[in-house]
Amino acid sequence: MQAANRVLKNTMFLYAKMGITVFISLYVTRLILNALGAHDFGLFTLIGGFVTLLTFLNVAMTSSSQRYMSYAEGKGDFNEQVSIFNISVVLHVGVGIVLIGILEAIAPFLFGHVFQIEPERLAAAKDIYHFAVLSALFMIVSVPYDAVINAHENMLFVAILGVFESLLKLGSALLVVAYAGDKLVFFGFAVLIISVTVFAVKGVYCHRQYREVRLNPVKYHDAKLLKKMFSFAGYSTLGSTSSMVSNYGQGIVLNMFYGTIVNAAQGIGGQVSGQLSAFAATMMKALNPLIAKSEGAGNRKLMLQATYAGTKFSFFLLIFFYIPFFVEMPVILDVWLKDVPEYTLVFTTLMLSRNLVEQLFLTLNSAIAATGNIKHFQIFHSLLTLVPLVVSYLLFMMGFKPFTLYVVYLLYAVAHGGLVLYFAKKEAGLSIRSYFIDVIFPTVISLVVIFAATALAYILVPQEPWRFGAVVLTSSAAFAVTVWTLGMSRQEREYALRVIRRRRNRSADV
């Protein structure tokens, strides 16, 4: 009960942050798209995305640091926490130095043979590349501090910092609009300054707030622990590498066959997908430390309960925002962007559909990682993840349309879900039958019922703006009724009622 209350409180902090940052981010995207134009916006998406691709080593080290820090917190071993922090710092600084060397060394090849960029924008593109490389460095070296904050489940600080970062991005977007010079280069430099600022704030806060943040790698060196973390990170690297290659490879393949205009549509679809998924991702951020801590404390039952609940309620959060957007997507994109790039609508629809499928199995990845037994899962995951990119490339050579790529990735999401289920059963003791009955069946049924009710409102109210209001109200009402009656179990409804009564009593006392 105490763990559930803590997750609920942390989730509320993060939702308050998201309530602010989602709208800021969407508005910033509109400002930047209009200021840069579709070509330069697509160029920024292409260059920035490639740098993100090459930080796959950092993604692997991130999962290792956060898993071991939360696991040690669950064990209550302070000395191990200090050692994990120092080992994490050493590993991330090393990764950062190696990545900068690699990224700068391959830059001439990229701009000469890979990227398809107009000659007049080549100099600006190179400047953006260098700024993005430096931004990636600060993102990498900040991970040990993120691991400490997450292990302590300090989501209030995460929320405050997230709002602060969003305000910095809004300020930079407004400056880009007013800037008279090369707006693309100015925007890339602003992104770098924001990365430096956020890193500095995290570092100062953690050194003042947490006892285990003691920077002395020589004193707190632990060879055995280093080997464990490096092994875990090594297998995570397989999955991270394949995922990053697959995700960014989508942009490269689209650019090779269709140019930067299609990259702009892809970038907008990614923005919509990311922002609408943010509330579900936020819940997972609050829940993941509990999953790792429960496993660290030897409580496998609580770990699986948290996994079940995380999947269900993160999926419900997705459909709450997704369904009205699905139904009214053309109107929303027109109002938001004014000039909507070709393929944006179909790209966004297929991206969101893929997200829904993946969300049904996403929490199981955390459960597998919590056990520490990730070797075989990461091997099979990495092999499967590369398949849709190869298939899409072959289909494009045969003349298929750009949206074919996202159809292929939607089918991949279904196949990957089966893989995750198998390894969750093998490594974490998950009951696949129970998972379908308790999680997948009620969530999918809820999705179908809510979408049907929302689509009916769309059909019956043809005139704008009344139709948009009817769609949102109908979707919200159908969501509340359907999730309560069909989506939630009896125990979950009883717990929700206890929380409501307790908060009502506190309000009455005040």
Disulfide bonds with the S-S distance in Angstrom:
none
